[in-house]
Amino acid sequence: MGWVLMSERELNRIEILSKVLDRRMTTTEASVLLAIGPRQVQRLLRRLREDGAAATRHGLRGRPSNHRLSPGLRDLALALVRETYVDFGPTLAAEKLAERDGLHVSRETLRKWMVEDGLWLSRPQRRRFHQPRLRREHLGELVQIDGSDHHWFEDRAPACTLLVFIDDATSRLMEMRFVPSESTFAYFAALECYLTRHGRPTAFYSDKHSVFRVARQDARTGHGMTQFGRALAELNIEILCANSSQAKGRVERANRTLQDRLVKEMRLAGISDMEAGNAFLPGFIERHNAQFARVPARPDDRHRPLNLPPDRLADILCWRDQRYVGNQLTFTYEHRRILLEESDLTRGIVGKYVDTYAFPDGRFEARWKGISLPLPQLRSRAAACHPRGHHREQAAQRRPGAGEEPAGKPTPAREPRRPAAHSLRADGSAERRLEFETGPPRQAAGGRDGEASRHRGGMTVRTRSVPPPPAPS
């Protein structure tokens, strides 16, 4: 006699029926335990006496169901799913099969077919596990940086951003700074303080904000890196960009803690602006690290000394670019044409590129092979060759209720548009000036000396000669 496969339920049924046969249990008691009627118990006892224990199994065991769907229907449904509904879930695919193709299949049956055919993954199969990353072993080996936009001063001041530098090995707050928004010059200022206090770390770990990473690798300018990335490359500091916020969870959790503790600490201290907040941060950092920082796995400090003179560090932490010098000894910067003074040096750079430097303190320089080129006195908007983010941050601090600076590449503050006027020539000769007025045309008679006017398209255009400036005594 061969082996007979039985389920746990069927084995329990045989055990109870055997007790009835041995007169250790009545038929009524067995029917209660088996949740069937007494007559069904009598039928099972008769089968057990005649054919043995195998007769108590279900008669359809090992045989296809009488209500099964035909194999052709399964193949047709899966073919339609592959062709038209390949990215549909089982529920939506079943609805569209019945609505558009007249093929009625239950969603659970279709789900089973799609799983068997590899067209659908169940929820446990789709689940992704993020393994925790181990801490770095040395102080300064990896520093996570991030900006947290929050109402740090509650209703006492507008919302602003807190730049946070936290060490991965020890969870120490290395540097913090309140700024209006995340910008290149804001990170430059925080980085300068960090380098002055701690030295150069091995690497920074950030998100994919436009300050740290170029979104388009095929961009025509920028040499494949941002201004902040260029500065870190010159300082021999690596920049790593996380693919998710969970990857840099240490600084994210620190931001959440600071949004609770720091806000309440500043409320108790009566701090209501960024300037007072930045003065309060060093003491708060010291207290926070004393309570929450941990000992690194290895005692070595991976920070390297800066070993740079102040002027060299200033040349690194600025907005640098290149501009083409045309035949008229001019180059364009921020939609402004800048004239170079004619000299033996500038005559040789026509058709070449000069390096431009926009510093946080408002200075603007153009250099050729490290030599600073003399620039004329720039008036009006040309004088706004101001560092991009710094000027906007100062304006945001002066303006009550000002919002944030939009993320991305910062732009300079622009003055209101004025009537178009040409600058004086370098030799001091007279030039003609155009002035525009809207409204009805004026009478040509009665004009001032050297002035002519004409009406064009609803606008009066007056042209007058501008005398040269007096010669210096």
ABEGO torsion letter per residue (X at the ends): XBBBBBBAAAAAAAAAAAAAAAGABBAAAAAAAAGBBAAAAAAAAAAAAAAEAAAABBAABGBBBAABBBAAAAAAAAAAAAAAAAABBAAAAAAAAAAAAGBBBBAAAAAAAAAAAGABBBAAAABBBBBBBBBBABBGABBBBBBBBBBAAEAABBBBBBBBBBBAAAGBBABBBBBABBBAAAAAAAAAAAAAAAEBBABBBBBABAAABBABAABABGGGBBAAAAAAAAAGBBBBBBABAAAAAAAAAAAAAAAAAAAAAAAAAGBABAAAAAAAAAAAAAAAAAAABBBBABABBABBBAGBBAAAAAAABBBBBBBBBBAAGBBBBGGBBBBBBBBAAAAAABGBBBBBBBBAAGBBBBBBGGBBBBBBBBBEAAAABBBAAAAAAAAAAABBGBBBBBBEBBBBBBBBBBBBBBBBBAAGBBBBBBBBBBEBBBBABGBBBGBBBBBBGGBBBBBBBBBBBBBBX
